[in-house]
Amino acid sequence: MITLTLFSLLTIIVCYIVMTLASVISKKTITDREKNSPYECGFDPKGSARFPFSLRFFLIAVIFLIFDVEITLLLPLASIFNVTNMFSWLSTGTLFLLILLIGLYYEWAQGALEWSK
């Protein structure tokens, strides 16, 4: 038990030393004005790179990703149609689509699918 604790402690110490050395060795010491700017193309930016992001666009993007993942989860369901019994296949597909449709209706009722109010 003592040797296991000793080896674990030694492993943690060696990992910490290796990570610290890698961090010190890999640091870039020369700073460049172009590298510190938000755009590296050489042109001065016309506006700030830190302006507020539209929350509506973010919500639409997340909803799109959810339904995109839904399609990738439904495609294997069609390929196992012949190897499974009909009731389990139909109940799984219906339950999955019902959960997604309830989520879509909730988003619609909350107004997240409208671009402008």
Phi, psi and omega in degrees: 000320180292322180292325177295318177294320180294317178293323178296316179295319178296320177297317179296319180295316180296318178298317179297318179295316180296317179295321178293316178296318179296323179292320180289318183290324187274357181291138176274122184269339181267121177261141182237141181296323180290323179289332180276349179281157182291337179239131183263015186279350179102344179268147174285137180292146180280332180223183180282143177277355184249038179281156183297138181273142181290121180290328178297316178297320178298316180295319178296321179295320179293319178296320176299317180296322178297315181284337173291318176293326177301318179296319180291336176275337179276335181298317177293337178296326178287330183282340179263013182301321184279338185262351180244165178282159189293321184294313181292323178296314182291320181291322178295313180296319181293317179296318179297313179292326179294318177298318180290323178291325175295319176296320178295317178297321178297315178296322179294317180293328179281347179087017182283345182267358180267134180283325181224151180248000000 
